[in-house]
Amino acid sequence: MAAVTSDTSSFQALTFGLQGEIFALDADSVREILDVIPVTEVPGAGDFVGGLINVRGKVAPLADLRVKFGMEQQPHTTDTRFVVVEIELAGEPTIVALLADKAYEVTEIGAASIEEAPAIGMRWRADYVKGIAKRDGEFIIIPDMGRIFAAG
């Protein structure tokens, strides 16, 4: 993921929605976007990663970022998607699926438009946010996937 810098480089990002907020992930980490498929619930698992899905014959955990961001969990709709990404966990590339209310588009985000998350005035833990981009009058939250998953 592009770091929060003041240079003029940019990166391609997949934007997706969670409860009316727009989030962005580095498009290079996205492997595919799936319609809702059957989820195998894991007994005793927490709300954040409570199930597993089959991604082309491989088992992948399904994570709900709404849990980490203190948002209310919602039932799936016709727009719900599973965004399959590759992230680094404990030094190893790992495939996980993220629940998204809606997948929007792949777009370019300029590094100059990204600011650090403010320490106060946010409803989310600032350490879970790598940066906040501004585009066309909207804020786009760039989550720090490494920190979110390291926290369990």
C-alpha positions as CSV (number, residue, x, y, z in Angstrom):
1,M,0.0,0.0,0.0
2,A,1.3,3.5,-0.7
3,A,2.6,5.2,2.3
4,V,1.3,8.6,3.5
5,T,3.7,10.9,1.7
6,S,3.9,14.3,0.2
7,D,5.3,13.3,-3.2
8,T,3.2,13.2,-6.4
9,S,3.1,9.4,-6.9
10,S,-0.2,7.7,-6.9
11,F,-1.6,4.2,-6.7
12,Q,-4.5,2.2,-8.1
13,A,-7.1,1.4,-5.4
14,L,-10.3,-0.6,-5.2
15,T,-12.9,1.4,-3.5
16,F,-15.7,-0.3,-1.6
17,G,-18.4,0.7,0.8
18,L,-19.1,-0.1,4.5
19,Q,-22.2,1.5,6.0
20,G,-22.0,4.6,3.8
21,E,-18.3,5.1,4.2
22,I,-15.9,4.6,1.3
23,F,-12.7,2.6,1.9
24,A,-9.8,1.9,-0.4
25,L,-7.4,-1.0,-0.8
26,D,-4.3,-1.1,-3.0
27,A,-5.6,-2.8,-6.2
28,D,-2.4,-4.8,-6.4
29,S,-3.5,-6.7,-3.3
30,V,-6.9,-7.6,-4.6
31,R,-7.2,-11.0,-6.2
32,E,-10.8,-11.1,-7.1
33,I,-14.3,-9.9,-6.1
34,L,-17.0,-12.5,-5.5
35,D,-20.7,-12.4,-5.2
36,V,-21.9,-13.8,-1.9
37,I,-21.2,-17.5,-1.6
38,P,-21.8,-20.0,1.2
39,V,-20.0,-19.2,4.4
40,T,-19.0,-22.0,6.8
41,E,-19.4,-20.6,10.3
42,V,-16.5,-21.4,12.7
43,P,-17.8,-22.4,16.2
44,G,-16.4,-20.2,18.9
45,A,-14.8,-17.7,16.5
46,G,-15.2,-14.0,17.0
47,D,-17.3,-11.7,15.0
48,F,-14.3,-10.3,13.1
49,V,-13.3,-13.5,11.4
50,G,-16.3,-15.8,12.1
51,G,-16.4,-17.9,8.9
52,L,-14.6,-19.5,6.1
53,I,-15.3,-19.5,2.3
54,N,-14.0,-21.6,-0.6
55,V,-12.0,-19.5,-3.0
56,R,-11.1,-21.6,-6.1
57,G,-10.6,-24.7,-3.9
58,K,-8.7,-22.9,-1.2
59,V,-10.0,-22.2,2.3
60,A,-10.0,-18.4,3.1
61,P,-11.1,-16.7,6.3
62,L,-14.0,-14.1,5.8
63,A,-13.3,-11.0,7.8
64,D,-15.9,-8.3,8.5
65,L,-14.1,-4.9,8.8
66,R,-17.2,-3.4,10.3
67,V,-16.4,-5.2,13.5
68,K,-13.0,-3.5,13.8
69,F,-14.4,-0.1,12.9
70,G,-17.2,-0.4,15.5
71,M,-19.9,-0.5,12.8
72,E,-23.1,-2.4,13.1
73,Q,-23.2,-5.8,11.3
74,Q,-25.8,-6.0,8.6
75,P,-27.5,-8.8,6.6
76,H,-26.2,-9.3,3.1
77,T,-27.9,-7.5,0.2
78,T,-27.8,-7.9,-3.5
79,D,-24.8,-5.5,-3.5
80,T,-22.8,-7.4,-0.9
81,R,-19.4,-8.6,-2.2
82,F,-16.5,-10.6,-0.8
83,V,-13.2,-8.9,-1.7
84,V,-10.4,-11.5,-1.8
85,V,-7.1,-9.9,-1.0
86,E,-3.5,-11.0,-0.3
87,I,-2.0,-9.5,2.8
88,E,1.2,-10.2,4.7
89,L,0.6,-11.8,8.1
90,A,3.5,-12.9,10.3
91,G,5.8,-12.4,7.3
92,E,3.8,-14.7,5.0
93,P,1.5,-13.8,2.1
94,T,-2.0,-14.8,3.2
95,I,-5.3,-14.8,1.3
96,V,-8.3,-13.4,3.2
97,A,-11.8,-12.3,2.1
98,L,-13.3,-9.0,3.3
99,L,-17.0,-8.4,3.5
100,A,-18.0,-5.3,1.6
101,D,-21.5,-3.7,1.4
102,K,-20.6,-2.8,-2.2
103,A,-17.6,-2.8,-4.4
104,Y,-17.3,0.4,-6.4
105,E,-14.4,0.9,-8.8
106,V,-10.7,0.8,-9.3
107,T,-9.5,4.4,-9.2
108,E,-6.3,6.3,-8.9
109,I,-5.5,8.0,-5.6
110,G,-2.7,10.5,-5.6
111,A,-0.4,10.4,-2.7
112,A,-0.6,14.2,-2.3
113,S,-4.3,13.8,-1.5
114,I,-3.6,11.4,1.4
115,E,-3.4,12.7,4.9
116,E,-2.7,10.9,8.2
117,A,-5.7,10.0,10.3
118,P,-6.3,12.6,12.9
119,A,-5.6,11.5,16.5
120,I,-8.9,13.0,17.7
121,G,-12.3,13.5,16.1
122,M,-12.5,10.1,14.5
123,R,-14.9,7.4,15.4
124,W,-12.4,4.7,14.6
125,R,-9.1,3.7,16.1
126,A,-6.5,5.9,14.3
127,D,-4.0,3.0,14.3
128,Y,-6.4,1.0,12.0
129,V,-6.3,3.8,9.4
130,K,-3.2,4.2,7.2
131,G,-4.5,7.5,5.8
132,I,-7.5,9.4,4.5
133,A,-7.7,10.5,0.9
134,K,-9.8,13.3,-0.4
135,R,-11.4,13.0,-3.8
136,D,-14.3,15.0,-5.3
137,G,-15.3,16.3,-1.9
138,E,-15.5,12.8,-0.4
139,F,-13.2,11.2,2.2
140,I,-11.8,7.7,1.4
141,I,-10.5,5.7,4.3
142,I,-7.3,3.7,3.6
143,P,-7.3,0.9,6.3
144,D,-4.0,-0.5,7.7
145,M,-4.7,-4.2,7.0
146,G,-1.5,-5.3,8.7
147,R,-2.5,-3.7,12.0
148,I,-6.1,-4.7,11.8
149,F,-5.2,-8.4,11.3
150,A,-2.3,-8.3,13.8
151,A,-4.8,-7.1,16.4
152,G,-6.8,-10.3,15.8
